[in-house]
Amino acid sequence: MGVDIPGHKRIDIALRYMYGIGPAISNEIIEATGIKPSIRAKDLTDDQLSKIVHAIQDGQYMIEGDLRREISMNLKRMQAIKCYRGIRHIRGLPVRGQRTSTNARSRKGARKTVGIQRNPNAKSGIH
């Protein structure tokens, strides 16, 4: 499906390398196909690979490009209607109610000092 999964890992772990597939969905796919979760990805036969692809498509799981597109469209919609969450995304602040007076550094970025800045052309007290 356009994604390279690591061959040396177990198939239940290797499926998680696809964007949008986590532990629960990975287990659902494996149960639907009847493949043992302990088999390595490189040891899968073509028949087993096609079963996995069909299980993902039949299960109507949104993965990779479609999921990324859906998420970005949701963000753009929120920003366009200027809802609270959209405004927080625009300003680069935490969206889900976290405090911002302290912490939130990963969302806000590195500290920017705000205050008095010395004028380099000002007279110094030294003559």
C-alpha positions as CSV (number, residue, x, y, z in Angstrom):
1,M,0.0,0.0,0.0
2,G,2.9,2.3,-0.6
3,V,4.5,1.9,2.8
4,D,7.7,-0.1,3.6
5,I,7.3,-2.0,6.8
6,P,10.4,-3.5,8.6
7,G,10.8,-7.1,7.6
8,H,12.6,-8.3,10.8
9,K,9.7,-7.3,13.1
10,R,6.7,-9.4,14.0
11,I,3.7,-8.6,11.7
12,D,1.5,-7.2,14.5
13,I,4.3,-4.7,15.3
14,A,5.3,-4.0,11.7
15,L,1.7,-3.0,10.7
16,R,1.9,-0.2,13.2
17,Y,4.5,1.5,11.0
18,M,1.6,2.6,8.7
19,Y,0.2,6.0,9.7
20,G,-3.3,5.4,11.2
21,I,-2.7,1.8,12.4
22,G,-2.1,1.3,16.1
23,P,-2.1,-1.7,18.4
24,A,-5.9,-2.2,18.4
25,I,-6.4,-2.0,14.6
26,S,-3.3,-4.1,14.0
27,N,-4.8,-6.9,16.1
28,E,-8.1,-6.6,14.4
29,I,-6.5,-6.9,10.9
30,I,-4.5,-9.9,12.0
31,E,-7.5,-11.7,13.5
32,A,-9.5,-11.0,10.4
33,T,-6.8,-12.5,8.2
34,G,-6.1,-15.5,10.5
35,I,-2.3,-14.9,10.4
36,K,-0.3,-15.8,13.4
37,P,0.9,-12.5,15.1
38,S,4.3,-14.0,15.8
39,I,5.3,-14.4,12.1
40,R,7.9,-12.0,10.9
41,A,7.0,-9.6,8.1
42,K,9.7,-10.8,5.8
43,D,8.3,-14.4,6.0
44,L,4.8,-13.5,4.8
45,T,3.7,-15.2,1.6
46,D,2.1,-13.2,-1.3
47,D,-1.3,-14.7,-0.4
48,Q,-0.9,-13.5,3.2
49,L,0.1,-10.0,2.1
50,S,-2.9,-9.8,-0.2
51,K,-5.1,-10.9,2.7
52,I,-3.7,-8.1,4.9
53,V,-4.3,-5.5,2.1
54,H,-7.8,-6.7,1.6
55,A,-8.5,-6.6,5.3
56,I,-7.3,-3.0,5.5
57,Q,-9.4,-2.0,2.5
58,D,-12.5,-3.9,3.5
59,G,-12.3,-2.7,7.1
60,Q,-12.7,0.9,5.8
61,Y,-9.7,2.0,7.8
62,M,-8.5,5.5,6.9
63,I,-4.7,5.3,6.7
64,E,-1.7,7.2,5.4
65,G,-2.4,10.0,2.8
66,D,-6.2,9.9,3.2
67,L,-6.0,10.2,7.0
68,R,-3.4,13.0,6.8
69,R,-5.5,14.9,4.3
70,E,-8.6,14.5,6.5
71,I,-6.8,15.8,9.6
72,S,-5.4,18.8,7.7
73,M,-8.8,19.6,6.3
74,N,-10.3,19.5,9.8
75,L,-7.6,21.9,11.1
76,K,-8.2,24.3,8.1
77,R,-11.9,24.3,8.7
78,M,-11.5,25.1,12.4
79,Q,-9.1,27.9,11.5
80,A,-11.5,29.3,8.8
81,I,-14.5,29.5,11.1
82,K,-12.3,31.0,13.8
83,C,-13.5,28.6,16.5
84,Y,-11.5,28.5,19.8
85,R,-9.5,25.4,18.7
86,G,-8.8,26.9,15.3
87,I,-7.5,30.1,16.9
88,R,-5.3,28.1,19.3
89,H,-3.8,26.3,16.3
90,I,-3.2,29.5,14.5
91,R,-1.4,31.1,17.5
92,G,0.6,27.9,18.2
93,L,-0.7,27.5,21.7
94,P,-2.0,24.4,23.5
95,V,-5.4,23.4,22.1
96,R,-6.9,21.1,24.8
97,G,-7.1,23.3,27.8
98,Q,-3.5,23.0,29.2
99,R,-2.0,25.8,31.3
100,T,0.2,28.3,29.5
101,S,1.5,30.5,32.3
102,T,4.1,27.9,32.9
103,N,5.0,24.9,30.8
104,A,3.6,24.4,27.3
105,R,7.1,24.9,25.9
106,S,6.9,22.2,23.3
107,R,3.9,24.0,21.8
108,K,5.0,27.6,22.2
109,G,8.6,27.0,21.2
110,A,11.8,28.4,22.8
111,R,11.4,31.3,25.3
112,K,11.4,34.7,23.8
113,T,12.5,37.4,26.2
114,V,10.2,40.4,26.3
115,G,11.1,43.6,28.0
116,I,13.6,46.5,27.9
117,Q,16.2,46.2,25.2
118,R,19.3,48.4,25.4
119,N,19.7,51.1,22.7
120,P,23.3,50.7,21.4
121,N,23.4,54.4,20.4
122,A,22.5,55.6,23.9
123,K,25.2,57.5,25.9
124,S,27.0,55.4,28.4
125,G,27.8,56.7,31.9
126,I,31.5,56.1,31.1
127,H,33.4,59.1,29.6
